[in-house]
Amino acid sequence: SAVFLLCNSLLQCCWISVSVCQFNTVVVRPAEEVTLLCNDIRTFTSHIWWFKMNSSPNISRISSMMNSGSNALLRDGFNFSKYTVTSNTTKMFLKIKDVNFSDSGLYFCGENKEGTPTVCLLVFCLYVLDGLPELSCMILGCIAVFLTVVIIALANLNPDSQSYAAMNFRSNVRSNRRSADERVLETNVVYAATG
């Protein structure tokens, strides 16, 4: 949810000069891999980049290419064991392996002129699901099923099969004396047992 708030607020701010920009949301589970695609990179004349922005105010440069025909280089501490950037003459791919929650954020594919992103083709809001909401949903689902079974079982009980018994309780008195009324057998008590 914080990543979605970040995505929405960043798109409303004017920190990037956007020309033709599409917004995509990608939701993945931890330990999966995701491939982001930047189409039609032939329109860029110089330095094609993948950028990442998460909760910090700075942009991280993931990779760069001089033009659509050159090889991509990884930047800013991004390594090839986790990130792979490939391209052909028209498309550029960013593959992220073994995603985790820290990979959530905004990913931009665009052109970089004079150190700032000036043209953006695609914006991806990558949201990596946390394992806890899934677990809590599963627990709540099990509780709901259990309570439904209990309610149905209680609703289907036959009221004629219940046992009723009348009881007479006396207060705990330390006296051995009994009144004459107590010594007489009570005949107005009804004892019932059904079975």
C-alpha positions in Angstrom: 0.0 0.0 0.0 2.9 2.4 0.7 4.3 1.6 -2.7 1.0 2.4 -4.4 0.8 5.7 -2.5 4.4 6.4 -3.6 3.5 5.6 -7.2 0.4 7.8 -7.3 2.2 10.8 -5.6 5.2 10.6 -7.8 3.2 10.6 -10.9 1.4 13.7 -9.8 4.6 15.6 -9.1 6.4 17.3 -12.0 10.0 16.0 -11.3 10.3 14.3 -14.7 9.7 15.8 -18.1 7.3 13.2 -19.6 6.5 13.1 -23.3 5.0 9.7 -24.2 4.6 7.7 -21.0 2.6 4.7 -20.1 2.0 3.6 -16.5 1.9 -0.1 -15.6 1.5 -1.9 -12.3 3.3 -5.2 -11.8 2.5 -7.3 -8.8 4.8 -10.3 -7.9 5.4 -12.6 -5.0 8.7 -12.9 -3.2 11.3 -15.2 -4.8 9.7 -14.9 -8.3 11.3 -13.2 -11.2 9.8 -10.4 -13.3 10.7 -9.0 -16.7 9.9 -5.3 -17.6 9.7 -4.4 -21.2 10.5 -1.0 -22.8 9.1 -0.9 -26.3 10.3 1.2 -29.3 13.6 2.4 -28.0 14.6 3.5 -31.5 13.0 6.8 -30.8 15.8 7.6 -28.3 18.8 9.3 -29.8 21.2 8.9 -26.9 21.6 7.2 -23.5 18.8 4.8 -22.9 18.3 4.1 -19.2 16.4 2.0 -16.7 15.8 4.1 -13.5 14.4 3.0 -10.2 12.8 5.1 -7.5 11.6 3.8 -4.2 10.9 5.6 -0.9 14.1 7.7 -1.0 14.0 11.0 -2.9 16.9 10.0 -5.2 16.7 8.1 -8.5 18.9 5.0 -8.9 20.3 4.3 -12.3 20.0 0.6 -13.0 21.4 0.4 -16.5 22.4 2.4 -19.5 22.9 2.0 -23.2 24.5 4.4 -25.7 21.9 3.6 -28.4 19.5 0.9 -29.3 22.2 -1.2 -30.9 24.8 -1.2 -28.0 25.3 -3.4 -25.0 23.7 -2.4 -21.7 25.8 -1.6 -18.6 24.6 -1.9 -15.0 25.0 1.2 -12.8 24.7 2.3 -9.1 25.6 -1.0 -7.5 23.1 -3.2 -9.4 24.7 -6.5 -10.2 24.3 -9.1 -12.9 23.4 -11.9 -10.4 20.0 -10.2 -9.8 19.5 -7.9 -12.8 19.8 -8.7 -16.4 19.4 -6.1 -19.2 19.0 -7.2 -22.8 17.8 -5.5 -25.9 17.3 -5.9 -29.6 16.9 -3.0 -32.0 13.4 -2.1 -30.9 13.0 -3.3 -27.3 14.9 -3.3 -24.0 14.2 -5.8 -21.2 15.0 -5.6 -17.5 14.8 -9.0 -15.8 14.8 -9.0 -12.0 15.5 -12.3 -10.4 14.5 -13.5 -6.9 12.5 -10.4 -6.1 12.0 -9.3 -2.5 10.2 -6.5 -0.8 13.1 -4.1 -1.3 12.6 -4.4 -5.1 9.3 -2.6 -4.8 9.2 0.9 -6.4 8.9 2.8 -9.6 10.9 1.6 -12.6 11.4 4.0 -15.6 12.5 3.3 -19.1 13.6 6.4 -20.8 16.3 8.8 -22.2 18.7 10.7 -20.0 19.9 14.1 -21.2 22.2 16.2 -19.1 21.8 14.0 -16.0 18.0 14.1 -15.7 15.4 11.8 -17.2 13.8 13.8 -19.9 11.8 11.4 -22.0 10.0 8.4 -20.5 8.4 5.6 -22.5 7.2 3.4 -19.6 6.7 3.6 -15.9 6.3 0.4 -13.9 5.1 0.3 -10.4 6.6 -2.9 -9.1 4.9 -4.1 -5.9 6.3 -7.2 -4.2 3.7 -8.9 -2.0 4.5 -9.4 1.7 4.1 -13.0 2.9 2.2 -11.9 6.0 -1.1 -10.7 4.4 -1.4 -14.0 2.7 -0.9 -15.9 5.9 -3.4 -13.8 7.8 -5.9 -14.2 5.0 -5.4 -18.0 5.2 -5.9 -18.0 9.0 -9.0 -15.8 8.8 -10.4 -18.1 6.1 -9.9 -21.2 8.3 -11.6 -19.5 11.2 -14.5 -18.5 9.0 -14.9 -22.0 7.7 -14.7 -23.5 11.2 -17.3 -21.0 12.6 -19.6 -21.8 9.7 -19.4 -25.5 10.4 -20.1 -24.9 14.1 -23.1 -22.7 13.3 -24.5 -25.2 10.9 -24.0 -28.0 13.4 -25.7 -26.1 16.2 -28.6 -25.1 13.9 -29.2 -28.7 12.9 -29.5 -30.0 16.5 -32.8 -31.7 17.2 -34.5 -29.8 20.0 -36.3 -33.0 21.1 -33.1 -34.7 21.9 -32.1 -32.3 24.7 -32.3 -33.5 28.3 -34.0 -31.4 30.9 -33.7 -31.8 34.7 -35.1 -29.7 37.5 -32.8 -29.2 40.4 -33.3 -27.8 43.9 -30.4 -25.9 45.5 -30.2 -25.0 49.1 -28.1 -22.3 50.6 -25.1 -23.5 52.5 -26.1 -23.1 56.2 -24.0 -24.5 59.0 -27.0 -25.3 61.1 -28.2 -28.9 61.6 -31.7 -27.8 62.3 -34.2 -28.0 59.6 -37.6 -26.5 59.5 -40.6 -28.7 59.4 -41.3 -27.6 55.9 -37.9 -28.8 54.7 -38.3 -32.2 56.3 -41.5 -32.9 54.5 -40.9 -34.4 51.1 -41.5 -31.9 48.4 -44.1 -33.3 46.0 -44.3 -30.3 43.7 -40.8 -31.0 42.1 -40.9 -32.6 38.6 -38.0 -34.7 37.6 -37.7 -35.4 33.9 -35.2 -37.2 31.8 -35.4 -37.8 28.1 -33.0 -39.9 26.2 
